[in-house]
Amino acid sequence: SIQGLIGKPLRHAIKSPDTDLYDFGFGERIKTIGYDGIERVTEEYFLHALCPFRITWRNDNNCSSTFSGNTPDDRFRHGIASLLGLAVKEIAIVKENNLLLDFGTCYIIFFTNNDGEESWRIFTPHTELPHVVATNLIVDLE
């Protein structure tokens, strides 16, 4: 369930090199054994985004920054740095299956792509639970 992210702090956020994939990790760090048998330290929840998203700050200016697949990595790292450690206060799937993550002082909206392809997914990497996967047409369990 996506509601499991509530109360979980954002621990890491990276843009995968040479791809449009953004990787976000939430919650406590735990040791897991990967499919390859190697022990790793990972977060409780992952969010993979293949879609544009906007961070909006709740302040006098309500300033925002939008990121997409062609956003330079250094711009993304600078834009996301102040969110690291903040806990998710609210999560919702809104219009067109866009994903809203509210951190209190700011929020992020992940905008689904218009092509019917996967835009974002939330999963627990250390379990066999199904992934919540969204396109602009459907949210499904895989």
C-alpha positions as CSV (number, residue, x, y, z in Angstrom):
1,S,0.0,0.0,0.0
2,I,1.3,3.5,-0.8
3,Q,0.0,4.6,2.6
4,G,3.0,2.9,4.1
5,L,5.1,5.8,3.0
6,I,3.4,8.1,5.6
7,G,5.8,9.0,8.3
8,K,8.8,7.7,6.4
9,P,11.7,10.1,5.7
10,L,13.2,10.6,2.3
11,R,16.6,9.0,2.7
12,H,18.0,9.1,-0.9
13,A,17.2,10.6,-4.2
14,I,19.2,10.0,-7.4
15,K,18.9,10.3,-11.1
16,S,20.2,7.1,-12.7
17,P,23.0,7.9,-15.2
18,D,22.1,7.9,-18.9
19,T,18.4,7.2,-18.2
20,D,15.2,9.0,-17.4
21,L,14.8,7.1,-14.1
22,Y,14.7,8.9,-10.8
23,D,15.1,6.7,-7.7
24,F,13.8,7.7,-4.2
25,G,14.3,5.7,-1.0
26,F,12.1,6.2,2.1
27,G,12.2,4.8,5.6
28,E,14.6,3.0,7.7
29,R,17.7,1.4,6.2
30,I,17.6,-2.4,6.4
31,K,19.9,-5.2,5.3
32,T,18.6,-7.4,2.5
33,I,19.9,-10.2,0.3
34,G,19.6,-9.3,-3.4
35,Y,18.6,-11.7,-6.1
36,D,22.3,-12.2,-6.8
37,G,22.8,-13.3,-3.2
38,I,24.8,-10.2,-2.2
39,E,23.9,-8.4,1.0
40,R,22.9,-4.8,0.6
41,V,21.6,-1.9,2.7
42,T,18.4,-0.5,1.3
43,E,15.4,1.6,2.4
44,E,12.0,0.2,3.3
45,Y,10.3,1.8,0.3
46,F,11.4,2.8,-3.2
47,L,9.7,5.1,-5.6
48,H,10.9,4.9,-9.2
49,A,9.8,7.7,-11.4
50,L,10.0,7.8,-15.2
51,C,7.9,11.0,-15.5
52,P,8.3,14.7,-14.9
53,F,7.7,16.0,-11.3
54,R,7.5,19.3,-9.6
55,I,8.6,20.3,-6.1
56,T,6.7,23.2,-4.7
57,W,7.6,25.0,-1.4
58,R,5.0,26.4,0.9
59,N,6.5,29.8,1.7
60,D,5.8,33.4,0.8
61,N,6.7,32.8,-2.8
62,N,5.4,29.3,-3.3
63,C,8.4,28.7,-5.5
64,S,8.7,25.5,-7.5
65,S,11.1,23.5,-9.6
66,T,10.2,21.0,-12.3
67,F,12.4,18.1,-13.2
68,S,12.3,15.6,-16.1
69,G,14.4,13.1,-17.9
70,N,16.6,15.8,-19.4
71,T,17.2,17.7,-16.2
72,P,21.0,17.8,-15.5
73,D,22.0,15.7,-12.5
74,D,23.6,18.6,-10.6
75,R,20.4,20.6,-10.9
76,F,18.4,17.7,-9.5
77,R,20.8,17.1,-6.6
78,H,20.7,20.8,-5.7
79,G,16.9,20.9,-5.9
80,I,16.2,17.7,-3.8
81,A,18.9,18.2,-1.2
82,S,16.7,20.1,1.3
83,L,14.1,17.4,1.2
84,L,16.4,14.6,2.4
85,G,15.4,13.7,5.9
86,L,11.8,15.1,5.6
87,A,9.0,12.6,6.4
88,V,6.0,12.1,4.1
89,K,3.0,13.6,5.8
90,E,0.4,12.7,3.2
91,I,0.3,10.6,0.0
92,A,-2.4,10.5,-2.6
93,I,-3.2,9.5,-6.2
94,V,-4.8,12.5,-7.8
95,K,-6.1,13.5,-11.3
96,E,-4.8,11.4,-14.1
97,N,-3.0,9.1,-11.6
98,N,-0.5,11.8,-10.7
99,L,1.2,11.0,-7.4
100,L,1.2,13.6,-4.6
101,L,3.8,13.4,-1.8
102,D,3.3,16.1,0.9
103,F,6.1,16.8,3.2
104,G,4.4,19.6,5.1
105,T,6.8,22.4,4.1
106,C,6.7,21.3,0.5
107,Y,5.1,18.8,-1.8
108,I,6.0,16.9,-4.9
109,I,3.7,16.0,-7.7
110,F,4.7,13.2,-10.2
111,F,2.9,13.8,-13.5
112,T,2.0,10.7,-15.4
113,N,3.1,10.5,-19.0
114,N,0.4,10.7,-21.7
115,D,1.6,7.6,-23.6
116,G,0.1,4.9,-21.4
117,E,3.5,3.7,-20.4
118,E,4.7,3.3,-16.8
119,S,5.3,6.6,-15.1
120,W,6.0,5.7,-11.5
121,R,6.1,2.7,-9.2
122,I,6.2,2.2,-5.4
123,F,7.6,-1.0,-3.9
124,T,9.3,-2.6,-1.0
125,P,12.5,-4.0,-2.3
126,H,13.0,-6.5,0.5
127,T,9.6,-8.3,0.1
128,E,7.7,-10.2,-2.5
129,L,4.7,-7.8,-2.2
130,P,3.4,-6.5,-5.5
131,H,4.5,-3.1,-6.9
132,V,2.0,-0.3,-7.2
133,V,2.5,0.8,-10.8
134,A,0.9,3.8,-12.5
135,T,0.3,5.0,-16.0
136,N,-2.0,7.9,-17.0
137,L,-4.6,5.2,-17.7
138,I,-4.5,2.8,-14.7
139,V,-2.9,2.2,-11.3
140,D,-2.2,-1.5,-10.9
141,L,-0.4,-4.1,-8.8
142,E,2.4,-6.0,-10.5
